Amino acid sequence: MNNTYPLSALKAGETAFIRELLGGYSFRSRLAALGFTPGTEIKMLQNLGHGPLIVSLRDTRIALGRGEAQKILISVEKEHPCQCTKENPSE
């Protein structure tokens, strides 16, 4: 996937869109329950470059560990998460 990078690389005040969650089933399930789903807009509120960071999504502030944030891939451009096209609707 092009133009994606870990959430931990996002600077304070920047906004991006969630593209993919990495990690095991329980990790992805917990984050999905918190609203971390592909296509969701996310804003970095605090990222000191070390330790936990604070993000805002769906009008909620959430603190994440840096390791967790590295498993959340984001991109600046909003794209439909399934990459469907009229020529190939199954992708």
All heavy atoms as an XYZ file, in Angstrom:
697
protein
N       0.847     -1.167      0.000
C       0.000      0.000      0.000
C       0.896      1.235      0.000
O       1.810      1.344      0.784
C      -0.872     -0.041      1.247
C      -2.235      0.499      1.020
S      -3.258      0.411      2.504
C      -3.679     -1.308      2.510
N       0.657      2.155     -0.901
C       1.476      3.356     -1.007
C       0.933      4.444     -0.100
O      -0.226      4.490      0.233
C       1.477      3.841     -2.454
C       2.158      2.849     -3.355
O       3.032      2.099     -2.937
N       1.750      2.827     -4.602
N       1.833      5.374      0.247
C       1.462      6.552      1.036
C       0.854      6.208      2.381
O       0.021      6.932      2.887
C       0.506      7.460      0.250
C       1.116      7.953     -1.029
O       2.310      8.199     -1.082
N       0.304      8.086     -2.051
N       1.230      5.097      2.947
C       0.773      4.760      4.287
C       1.968      4.749      5.220
O       3.086      4.436      4.812
C       0.082      3.393      4.351
O       1.000      2.393      3.961
C      -1.138      3.346      3.468
N       1.727      5.130      6.442
C       2.774      5.096      7.450
C       2.125      4.903      8.814
O       0.922      5.077      8.981
C       3.659      6.336      7.377
C       2.929      7.656      7.336
C       2.692      8.367      8.497
C       2.469      8.201      6.127
C       2.034      9.580      8.467
C       1.799      9.403      6.100
C       1.586     10.090      7.272
O       0.923     11.279      7.241
N       2.926      4.544      9.821
C       2.339      4.285     11.139
C       1.785      5.549     11.781
O       2.310      6.648     11.579
C       3.506      3.740     11.957
C       4.596      3.470     11.014
C       4.344      4.242      9.770
N       0.761      5.387     12.583
C       0.157      6.510     13.295
C       1.175      7.219     14.169
O       1.106      8.427     14.363
C      -1.015      5.993     14.142
C      -1.709      7.002     15.048
C      -2.329      8.124     14.206
C      -2.769      6.316     15.883
N       2.146      6.497     14.679
C       3.153      7.093     15.565
C       3.991      8.155     14.852
O       4.634      8.973     15.514
C       4.063      6.017     16.145
O       4.702      5.315     15.104
N       3.983      8.182     13.522
C       4.749      9.182     12.762
C       3.981     10.484     12.557
O       4.547     11.477     12.108
C       5.155      8.609     11.405
N       2.693     10.501     12.883
C       1.872     11.698     12.699
C       2.228     12.742     13.757
O       2.374     12.422     14.933
C       0.391     11.316     12.802
C      -0.636     12.306     12.273
C      -0.492     12.482     10.767
C      -2.043     11.813     12.601
N       2.384     13.985     13.342
C       2.754     15.055     14.274
C       1.517     15.677     14.895
O       0.422     15.619     14.339
C       3.560     16.128     13.528
C       4.864     15.615     13.006
C       5.602     16.677     12.230
C       6.897     16.091     11.679
N       7.555     16.991     10.743
N       1.690     16.292     16.047
C       0.581     16.940     16.750
C      -0.071     17.989     15.856
O       0.623     18.771     15.200
C       1.074     17.571     18.037
N      -1.389     17.969     15.793
C      -2.146     18.913     14.991
C      -2.460     18.404     13.596
O      -3.296     18.986     12.905
N      -1.814     17.330     13.148
C      -2.050     16.782     11.807
C      -3.244     15.822     11.828
O      -3.526     15.170     12.829
C      -0.818     16.054     11.279
C       0.341     16.973     10.984
C       1.542     16.234     10.426
O       1.705     15.027     10.705
O       2.325     16.871      9.716
N      -3.896     15.721     10.687
C      -5.051     14.839     10.518
C      -4.765     13.833      9.410
O      -4.123     14.172      8.424
C      -6.302     15.670     10.162
O      -6.542     16.597     11.218
C      -7.521     14.797      9.994
N      -5.242     12.610      9.579
C      -5.070     11.565      8.564
C      -6.273     10.631      8.626
O      -7.216     10.864      9.381
C      -3.772     10.806      8.816
N      -6.215      9.588      7.809
C      -7.289      8.607      7.762
C      -6.713      7.217      8.018
O      -5.650      6.883      7.498
C      -7.993      8.631      6.400
C      -8.670      9.943      6.145
C      -8.007     10.964      5.487
C      -9.956     10.163      6.597
C      -8.611     12.186      5.271
C     -10.577     11.376      6.380
C      -9.908     12.400      5.722
N      -7.414      6.438      8.797
C      -6.969      5.082      9.109
C      -7.096      4.221      7.860
O      -8.121      4.227      7.191
C      -7.794      4.484     10.263
C      -7.561      5.308     11.527
C      -7.424      3.020     10.491
C      -8.468      4.921     12.678
N      -6.045      3.489      7.537
C      -6.049      2.621      6.356
C      -6.122      1.145      6.747
O      -6.811      0.374      6.111
C      -4.785      2.855      5.515
C      -4.668      4.257      4.984
C      -5.628      4.501      3.864
N      -5.267      3.581      2.808
C      -6.119      3.121      1.917
N      -7.346      3.524      1.933
N      -5.732      2.279      1.009
N      -5.353      0.744      7.757
C      -5.278     -0.684      8.068
C      -4.809     -0.865      9.505
O      -4.038     -0.059     10.016
C      -4.284     -1.350      7.106
C      -4.167     -2.829      7.262
C      -3.205     -3.443      6.234
O      -2.665     -2.706      5.396
O      -3.017     -4.650      6.296
N      -5.283     -1.914     10.137
C      -4.822     -2.272     11.468
C      -4.000     -3.545     11.358
O      -4.434     -4.520     10.755
C      -6.002     -2.513     12.410
C      -6.979     -1.354     12.593
C      -8.139     -1.783     13.476
C      -6.281     -0.147     13.170
N      -2.810     -3.529     11.933
C      -1.951     -4.708     11.946
C      -2.065     -5.362     13.318
O      -2.590     -4.767     14.251
C      -0.509     -4.306     11.664
C      -0.265     -3.525     10.365
C       1.201     -3.133     10.257
C      -0.698     -4.327      9.159
N      -1.521     -6.550     13.440
C      -1.528     -7.214     14.735
C      -2.514     -8.365     14.779
O      -3.164     -8.693     13.787
N      -2.637     -8.949     15.954
C      -3.494    -10.108     16.142
C      -4.970     -9.754     16.198
O      -5.343     -8.579     16.248
N      -5.783    -10.806     16.212
C      -7.229    -10.621     16.190
C      -7.713     -9.807     17.390
O      -8.524     -8.888     17.246
C      -7.936    -11.980     16.147
C      -9.426    -11.868     16.261
C     -10.193    -11.505     15.160
C     -10.071    -12.094     17.478
C     -11.565    -11.372     15.261
C     -11.437    -11.961     17.591
C     -12.179    -11.605     16.483
O     -13.544    -11.471     16.592
N      -7.241    -10.133     18.597
C      -7.739     -9.447     19.787
C      -7.353     -7.966     19.778
O      -8.143     -7.107     20.177
C      -7.248    -10.121     21.066
O      -5.844    -10.090     21.123
N      -6.141     -7.658     19.293
C      -5.722     -6.254     19.198
C      -6.602     -5.499     18.209
O      -7.132     -4.428     18.511
C      -4.250     -6.183     18.764
C      -3.771     -4.785     18.513
C      -3.511     -3.924     19.558
C      -3.586     -4.327     17.220
C      -3.086     -2.629     19.323
C      -3.155     -3.042     16.975
C      -2.908     -2.188     18.036
N      -6.794     -6.073     17.015
C      -7.618     -5.406     15.994
C      -9.069     -5.280     16.445
O      -9.724     -4.272     16.211
C      -7.533     -6.167     14.674
C      -6.171     -6.012     13.998
C      -6.086     -6.717     12.657
N      -5.992     -8.151     12.890
C      -6.792     -9.049     12.331
N      -7.737     -8.678     11.496
N      -6.644    -10.326     12.595
N      -9.566     -6.290     17.149
C     -10.936     -6.259     17.632
C     -11.122     -5.164     18.683
O     -12.120     -4.437     18.678
C     -11.298     -7.624     18.220
O     -12.598     -7.609     18.738
N     -10.163     -5.030     19.594
C     -10.251     -4.000     20.639
C     -10.223     -2.609     20.025
O     -11.006     -1.729     20.391
C      -9.102     -4.163     21.638
C      -9.176     -3.186     22.807
C      -8.139     -3.485     23.856
N      -6.787     -3.251     23.405
C      -6.167     -2.080     23.446
N      -6.797     -1.027     23.926
N      -4.940     -1.950     23.020
N      -9.317     -2.400     19.062
C      -9.248     -1.086     18.418
C     -10.509     -0.791     17.608
O     -10.989      0.344     17.607
C      -8.011     -0.991     17.528
C      -6.685     -0.856     18.265
C      -5.554     -0.700     17.273
C      -6.692      0.307     19.229
N     -11.037     -1.796     16.941
C     -12.275     -1.588     16.179
C     -13.415     -1.199     17.114
O     -14.238     -0.347     16.783
C     -12.617     -2.846     15.386
N     -13.452     -1.790     18.305
C     -14.488     -1.447     19.278
C     -14.350      0.001     19.753
O     -15.336      0.632     20.127
C     -14.423     -2.398     20.467
N     -13.128      0.524     19.733
C     -12.893      1.917     20.119
C     -13.155      2.888     18.968
O     -13.095      4.092     19.155
C     -11.445      2.092     20.601
C     -11.102      1.418     21.932
C      -9.597      1.488     22.182
C     -11.864      2.083     23.061
N     -13.408      2.374     17.761
C     -13.711      3.232     16.621
C     -12.592      3.345     15.606
O     -12.696      4.108     14.648
N     -11.519      2.594     15.785
C     -10.399      2.616     14.834
C     -10.740      1.707     13.658
O     -10.327      0.555     13.606
C      -9.109      2.134     15.501
C      -8.531      3.100     16.482
C      -9.002      3.162     17.783
C      -7.510      3.957     16.108
C      -8.469      4.054     18.692
C      -6.975      4.857     17.013
C      -7.451      4.906     18.309
N     -11.507      2.215     12.725
C     -11.893      1.438     11.554
C     -11.372      2.130     10.293
O     -11.234      3.359     10.274
C     -13.423      1.282     11.471
O     -14.010      2.579     11.536
C     -13.953      0.456     12.637
N     -11.068      1.365      9.246
C     -10.541      1.969      8.019
C     -11.450      3.063      7.473
O     -12.677      2.921      7.441
C     -10.454      0.784      7.055
C     -10.265     -0.389      7.951
C     -11.092     -0.090      9.180
N     -10.841      4.164      7.079
C     -11.561      5.306      6.532
C     -11.883      6.369      7.565
O     -12.296      7.468      7.211
N     -11.720      6.062      8.840
C     -12.044      7.016      9.905
C     -10.970      8.099      9.988
O      -9.779      7.818      9.953
C     -12.142      6.291     11.262
O     -13.126      5.288     11.170
C     -12.502      7.268     12.374
N     -11.430      9.339     10.110
C     -10.495     10.457     10.268
C      -9.940     10.444     11.686
O     -10.674     10.217     12.647
C     -11.214     11.773      9.998
C     -10.295     12.974     10.039
C     -11.035     14.256      9.712
O     -11.904     14.638     10.513
O     -10.763     14.840      8.669
N      -8.636     10.713     11.806
C      -7.976     10.707     13.108
C      -7.059     11.918     13.192
O      -6.398     12.275     12.211
C      -7.223      9.374     13.328
C      -6.671      9.287     14.739
C      -6.133      9.163     12.299
C      -6.223      7.883     15.107
N      -7.055     12.559     14.347
C      -6.214     13.744     14.542
C      -5.267     13.491     15.710
O      -5.707     13.028     16.772
C      -7.074     14.975     14.829
C      -6.258     16.238     15.014
C      -7.144     17.445     15.216
C      -6.271     18.697     15.322
N      -7.087     19.900     15.490
N      -4.007     13.817     15.501
C      -3.017     13.663     16.566
C      -3.081     14.884     17.468
O      -2.944     16.020     17.017
C      -1.617     13.534     15.954
C      -0.520     13.352     16.968
S      -0.667     11.820     17.913
C      -0.325     10.618     16.645
N      -3.319     14.655     18.757
C      -3.374     15.748     19.715
C      -2.043     15.934     20.428
O      -1.626     17.054     20.701
C      -4.482     15.496     20.746
C      -5.894     15.397     20.174
C      -6.887     15.088     21.283
C      -6.277     16.680     19.456
N      -1.390     14.822     20.752
C      -0.093     14.908     21.436
C       0.802     13.777     20.995
O       0.414     12.614     21.056
C      -0.287     14.831     22.948
C       1.017     14.861     23.728
C       0.781     14.779     25.221
O      -0.037     15.520     25.759
N       1.465     13.873     25.884
N       1.990     14.113     20.529
C       2.998     13.127     20.152
C       4.355     13.729     20.478
O       4.874     14.550     19.731
C       2.902     12.776     18.675
C       3.840     11.646     18.303
O       4.624     11.177     19.120
N       3.750     11.216     17.056
N       4.911     13.332     21.601
C       6.182     13.895     22.058
C       7.384     13.192     21.447
O       8.516     13.573     21.715
C       6.255     13.824     23.594
C       5.136     14.556     24.335
C       5.250     14.338     25.832
C       5.147     16.036     23.998
N       7.147     12.146     20.643
C       8.255     11.415     20.028
C       8.711     10.237     20.855
O       9.542      9.448     20.437
N       8.184     10.118     22.061
C       8.466      8.972     22.932
C       7.276      8.812     23.874
O       6.522      9.765     24.111
C       9.759      9.187     23.723
C       9.729     10.438     24.556
N       9.191     10.491     25.812
C      10.123     11.710     24.263
C       9.283     11.718     26.278
N       9.837     12.490     25.357
N       7.086      7.615     24.375
C       5.975      7.371     25.296
C       4.622      7.379     24.605
O       4.531      7.350     23.376
N       3.559      7.398     25.402
C       2.214      7.334     24.835
C       1.847      8.594     24.062
O       2.462      9.649     24.223
C       1.313      7.179     26.070
C       2.116      7.679     27.201
C       3.546      7.466     26.858
N       0.834      8.464     23.211
C       0.341      9.608     22.453
C      -1.169      9.694     22.594
O      -1.819      8.748     23.005
C       0.773      9.529     20.994
C       0.759      8.158     20.309
C      -0.595      7.858     19.790
C       1.781      8.135     19.234
N      -1.702     10.861     22.288
C      -3.141     11.092     22.427
C      -3.704     11.481     21.071
O      -3.159     12.368     20.398
C      -3.428     12.190     23.461
C      -2.855     11.783     24.828
C      -4.933     12.442     23.577
C      -2.941     12.872     25.877
N      -4.777     10.781     20.669
C      -5.423     11.066     19.397
C      -6.893     11.401     19.624
O      -7.448     11.119     20.689
C      -5.315      9.865     18.434
C      -3.877      9.571     18.080
C      -5.993      8.638     19.006
N      -7.507     11.983     18.616
C      -8.937     12.272     18.640
C      -9.564     11.630     17.412
O      -9.094     11.842     16.288
C      -9.174     13.785     18.618
O     -10.549     14.059     18.493
N     -10.587     10.825     17.641
C     -11.373     10.298     16.538
C     -12.802     10.115     17.020
O     -13.038      9.817     18.188
C     -10.805      8.995     15.973
C     -11.021      7.705     16.726
C     -10.948      6.541     15.767
C      -9.992      7.566     17.799
N     -13.744     10.385     16.132
C     -15.184     10.263     16.441
C     -15.531     11.058     17.704
O     -16.258     10.586     18.579
C     -15.582      8.808     16.595
C     -15.319      7.983     15.358
C     -15.708      6.543     15.582
N     -15.238      5.694     14.527
C     -15.985      5.320     13.477
N     -17.208      5.742     13.358
N     -15.475      4.527     12.562
N     -14.971     12.270     17.831
C     -15.226     13.165     18.972
C     -14.823     12.555     20.317
O     -15.427     12.849     21.351
C     -16.703     13.581     19.018
C     -17.108     14.402     17.811
O     -16.252     15.154     17.312
O     -18.261     14.276     17.371
N     -13.832     11.685     20.306
C     -13.342     11.055     21.525
C     -11.821     11.146     21.565
O     -11.159     10.962     20.546
C     -13.753      9.571     21.563
O     -15.173      9.487     21.452
C     -13.309      8.905     22.849
N     -11.282     11.448     22.748
C      -9.828     11.472     22.937
C      -9.399     10.117     23.481
O      -9.991      9.619     24.447
C      -9.432     12.569     23.910
C      -9.726     13.944     23.390
C      -9.547     14.967     24.480
N      -8.209     14.885     25.037
C      -7.449     15.936     25.289
N      -7.910     17.134     25.075
N      -6.243     15.785     25.773
N      -8.357      9.529     22.865
C      -7.891      8.207     23.268
C      -6.373      8.243     23.399
O      -5.683      8.755     22.515
C      -8.307      7.136     22.237
C      -9.831      7.075     22.142
C      -7.731      5.773     22.601
C     -10.360      6.160     21.075
N      -5.863      7.695     24.500
C      -4.420      7.556     24.700
C      -4.000      6.175     24.220
O      -4.654      5.177     24.511
C      -4.069      7.742     26.163
N      -2.925      6.129     23.450
C      -2.399      4.875     22.919
C      -0.925      4.733     23.280
O      -0.197      5.731     23.333
C      -2.491      4.851     21.388
C      -3.857      4.820     20.744
C      -3.726      5.028     19.244
C      -4.528      3.489     21.031
N      -0.496      3.499     23.477
C       0.926      3.236     23.622
C       1.597      3.383     22.260
O       0.959      3.219     21.221
N       2.877      3.697     22.268
C       3.595      3.889     21.005
C       3.604      2.603     20.179
O       3.467      2.628     18.960
C       5.023      4.358     21.273
C       5.781      4.735     20.010
C       6.873      5.713     20.308
N       6.337      6.923     20.909
C       5.888      7.966     20.199
N       5.902      7.951     18.900
N       5.423      9.029     20.815
N       3.729      1.455     20.827
C       3.709      0.178     20.107
C       2.371     -0.061     19.428
O       2.316     -0.570     18.310
N       1.298      0.320     20.092
C      -0.032      0.197     19.493
C      -0.142      1.121     18.281
O      -0.666      0.732     17.239
C      -1.113      0.552     20.505
C      -1.225     -0.416     21.667
C      -2.194      0.059     22.719
O      -2.168      1.253     23.077
O      -2.977     -0.783     23.200
N       0.347      2.348     18.427
C       0.251      3.326     17.340
C       1.051      2.894     16.113
O       0.708      3.251     14.987
C       0.728      4.691     17.820
N       2.099      2.109     16.318
C       2.896      1.651     15.177
C       2.177      0.570     14.381
O       2.550      0.284     13.250
C       4.262      1.161     15.650
C       5.129      2.313     16.128
C       6.476      1.886     16.631
O       6.657      0.736     17.026
N       7.423      2.797     16.617
N       1.147     -0.037     14.968
C       0.381     -1.074     14.274
C      -0.843     -0.509     13.561
O      -1.613     -1.243     12.974
C      -0.050     -2.155     15.260
C       1.108     -2.929     15.839
C       0.618     -3.944     16.837
C       1.785     -4.678     17.463
N       1.328     -5.600     18.514
N      -1.035      0.805     13.634
C      -2.157      1.461     12.951
C      -1.593      2.219     11.764
O      -0.827      3.172     11.930
C      -2.893      2.422     13.904
C      -3.428      1.657     15.108
C      -4.024      3.138     13.162
C      -3.948      2.541     16.221
N      -1.928      1.784     10.549
C      -1.417      2.445      9.348
C      -2.405      3.503      8.902
O      -3.620      3.268      8.877
C      -1.184      1.427      8.233
C      -0.163      0.336      8.545
C       0.007     -0.581      7.343
C       1.170      0.925      8.978
N      -1.870      4.653      8.531
C      -2.699      5.794      8.140
C      -2.201      6.358      6.815
O      -1.096      6.050      6.366
C      -2.659      6.907      9.204
C      -1.212      7.367      9.421
C      -3.283      6.451     10.507
C      -1.092      8.623     10.242
N      -3.020      7.200      6.201
C      -2.591      7.966      5.028
C      -3.244      9.334      5.118
O      -4.275      9.500      5.765
C      -2.969      7.269      3.723
O      -4.359      7.249      3.572
N      -2.638     10.297      4.471
C      -3.164     11.657      4.503
C      -4.380     11.774      3.602
O      -5.328     12.492      3.910
C      -2.072     12.660      4.101
C      -2.624     14.064      4.046
C      -0.920     12.588      5.081
N      -4.387     11.044      2.478
C      -5.497     11.108      1.540
C      -6.614     10.180      1.990
O      -6.361      9.069      2.449
C      -5.069     10.681      0.131
C      -3.964     11.490     -0.450
C      -2.610     10.884     -0.144
O      -2.529      9.667      0.049
O      -1.643     11.647     -0.081
N      -7.849     10.645      1.822
C      -8.981      9.787      2.120
C      -9.274      8.937      0.905
O      -9.495      9.443     -0.181
C     -10.216     10.609      2.481
C     -11.390      9.746      2.887
C     -12.530     10.557      3.396
C     -13.624      9.621      3.894
N     -14.687     10.341      4.561
N      -9.244      7.629      1.096
C      -9.544      6.682      0.023
C     -10.529      5.670      0.574
O     -10.551      5.374      1.758
C      -8.281      5.959     -0.429
C      -7.249      6.890     -1.011
C      -5.970      6.143     -1.344
O      -6.027      4.940     -1.596
O      -4.937      6.778     -1.337
N     -11.298      5.119     -0.328
C     -12.214      4.075      0.107
C     -11.390      2.860      0.492
O     -10.507      2.440     -0.245
C     -13.199      3.728     -1.024
C     -14.325      2.904     -0.546
N     -14.248      1.544     -0.433
C     -15.547      3.245     -0.091
C     -15.384      1.078      0.031
N     -16.192      2.090      0.257
N     -11.649      2.267      1.666
C     -10.789      1.194      2.161
C     -10.762     -0.061      1.311
O      -9.770     -0.770      1.305
C     -11.349      0.895      3.545
C     -12.696      1.492      3.585
C     -12.704      2.618      2.582
N     -11.799     -0.372      0.537
C     -11.779     -1.623     -0.219
C     -11.180     -1.456     -1.613
O     -10.941     -2.434     -2.289
C     -13.180     -2.209     -0.325
S     -14.262     -1.346     -1.462
N     -10.911     -0.231     -2.061
C     -10.312      0.012     -3.371
C     -11.162     -0.536     -4.505
O     -10.656     -1.000     -5.520
C      -8.890     -0.576     -3.451
C      -7.949     -0.035     -2.418
C      -7.661      1.432     -2.620
O      -7.455      1.873     -3.739
N      -7.668      2.189     -1.556
N     -12.499     -0.558     -4.357
C     -13.395     -1.078     -5.387
C     -13.373     -0.188     -6.632
O     -13.256      1.024     -6.537
C     -14.821     -1.127     -4.861
S     -15.036     -2.195     -3.443
N     -13.485     -0.790     -7.782
C     -13.629     -0.060     -9.031
C     -14.783     -0.668     -9.799
O     -15.202     -1.797     -9.535
C     -12.356     -0.154     -9.891
O     -12.150     -1.525    -10.230
C     -11.156      0.406     -9.145
N     -15.296      0.051    -10.784
C     -16.391     -0.474    -11.590
C     -15.925     -1.666    -12.410
O     -16.669     -2.602    -12.654
C     -16.924      0.610    -12.520
C     -17.695      1.676    -11.785
C     -18.235      2.702    -12.750
C     -19.023      3.764    -12.001
N     -19.537      4.796    -12.882
N     -14.647     -1.644    -12.850
C     -14.124     -2.729    -13.662
C     -13.867     -3.986    -12.840
O     -13.941     -5.093    -13.323
C     -12.805     -2.304    -14.334
C     -12.971     -1.202    -15.357
C     -13.062      0.176    -14.707
O     -12.540      0.359    -13.599
O     -13.688      1.061    -15.321
N     -13.520     -3.824    -11.544
C     -13.192     -4.960    -10.705
C     -13.837     -4.767     -9.328
O     -13.170     -4.432     -8.362
C     -11.676     -5.100    -10.579
C     -11.288     -6.418     -9.987
O     -12.140     -7.243     -9.683
N      -9.998     -6.615     -9.827
N     -15.153     -4.994     -9.219
C     -15.859     -4.717     -7.964
C     -15.501     -5.641     -6.812
O     -15.826     -5.370     -5.682
C     -17.325     -4.876     -8.348
C     -17.305     -5.780     -9.507
C     -16.027     -5.493    -10.246
N     -14.810     -6.741     -7.064
C     -14.515     -7.689     -5.987
C     -13.301     -7.304     -5.164
O     -13.083     -7.854     -4.105
C     -14.310     -9.080     -6.567
O     -13.202     -9.077     -7.439
N     -12.458     -6.375     -5.613
C     -11.246     -6.007     -4.858
C     -11.548     -4.998     -3.789
O     -12.409     -4.232     -3.826
C     -10.179     -5.459     -5.793
C      -9.585     -6.545     -6.639
C      -8.412     -6.031     -7.464
O      -7.773     -5.018     -7.099
O      -8.135     -6.649     -8.467
